[in-house]
Amino acid sequence: MKLLVTETIAPWGILPHGNLAVDESYTRTENILLPPAFTGRYNLYVQTDATGAVFENGLETNNTARKAEFFDVMTVPYADLTVTSLGTTGIA
């Protein structure tokens, strides 16, 4: 397992249109282009408002989340071999 701690791979400074009400949320999908030869097993962390630009009245403790499972990055996907048939010959 590798841990990437010192590098921010994909910083985005995009805020949703308008303000969010209390307990309101929005969903966003991003594609991330990783550097060549970037392989290994990682945790994915996401942090909102990393620069503290959004006033949250001291409610900053819920701005970071981590995906529970690891994710694997590889240059070529692992093989997924499947047996589709099996045959034998009897002894004469």
Phi, psi and omega per residue, in radians:
M1 nan 2.348 3.076
K2 -1.925 2.626 3.124
L3 -2.187 2.136 3.120
L4 -1.731 1.895 -3.028
V5 -2.007 -0.588 -2.933
T6 -1.669 0.042 -3.026
E7 -2.283 2.314 3.002
T8 -1.639 2.036 -3.057
I9 -1.368 -0.737 -3.002
A10 -2.435 1.448 3.099
P11 -1.433 2.255 3.058
W12 -2.094 2.381 3.120
G13 -1.926 0.648 -3.052
I14 -1.749 2.204 3.085
L15 -1.794 2.691 3.079
P16 -1.148 2.778 3.104
H17 -1.229 2.226 3.112
G18 1.408 -2.997 -3.119
N19 -1.730 2.693 3.043
L20 -1.730 2.375 3.074
A21 -1.368 2.943 3.086
V22 -0.990 2.320 -3.134
D23 1.136 0.181 3.065
E24 -1.532 2.667 3.131
S25 -2.490 3.016 3.020
Y26 -2.534 2.758 -3.103
T27 -1.935 2.499 -3.128
R28 -2.549 2.474 3.112
T29 -2.059 2.388 3.118
E30 -2.261 2.499 2.957
N31 -1.754 2.346 -3.086
I32 -2.035 2.175 3.069
L33 -1.614 2.011 -3.104
L34 -1.605 2.696 3.130
P35 -1.109 2.681 3.080
P36 -1.004 2.581 3.121
A37 1.146 0.268 3.082
F38 -1.431 1.798 -3.119
T39 -2.346 2.803 3.075
G40 2.396 -3.025 3.124
R41 -1.933 2.267 -3.003
Y42 -2.372 2.806 2.893
N43 -1.685 2.578 3.089
L44 -1.906 2.105 3.087
Y45 -1.975 2.480 3.048
V46 -2.220 2.320 3.106
Q47 -2.188 2.264 3.060
T48 -1.674 2.690 3.084
D49 0.839 0.869 -3.089
A50 -1.071 -0.464 -3.118
T51 -1.661 -0.031 3.132
G52 1.263 0.436 -3.084
A53 -1.328 -0.381 -3.094
V54 -1.696 2.194 3.095
F55 -1.246 2.143 -3.130
E56 -2.182 0.255 3.093
N57 0.934 0.721 3.105
G58 1.424 0.065 -3.091
L59 -1.676 1.053 -3.056
E60 -1.694 -0.104 -2.992
T61 -1.251 -0.228 -3.124
N62 -1.852 0.450 -3.065
N63 -1.612 0.017 -3.138
T64 -2.242 2.422 3.084
A65 -2.440 2.698 3.119
R66 -2.265 2.372 3.034
K67 -1.166 2.336 -3.045
A68 -1.128 -0.654 -3.105
E69 -1.654 2.724 3.002
F70 -1.282 2.813 2.941
F71 -2.250 2.512 -3.095
D72 -1.766 2.361 3.072
V73 -2.005 2.200 -3.132
M74 -2.497 2.661 3.141
T75 -1.296 -0.581 3.084
V76 -2.227 2.264 -3.128
P77 -1.032 2.579 3.081
Y78 -1.080 2.607 3.097
A79 -1.152 2.522 3.072
D80 -2.180 1.360 -3.063
L81 -1.339 2.441 -3.138
T82 -2.339 2.300 3.035
V83 -1.415 2.140 -3.133
T84 -1.825 -0.375 3.057
S85 -2.755 2.791 -3.108
L86 -2.509 2.305 3.139
G87 -2.361 2.630 3.094
T88 -2.358 2.819 3.023
T89 -2.081 2.464 -3.139
G90 -1.406 2.826 3.097
I91 -1.505 2.306 -3.100
A92 -1.443 nan nan
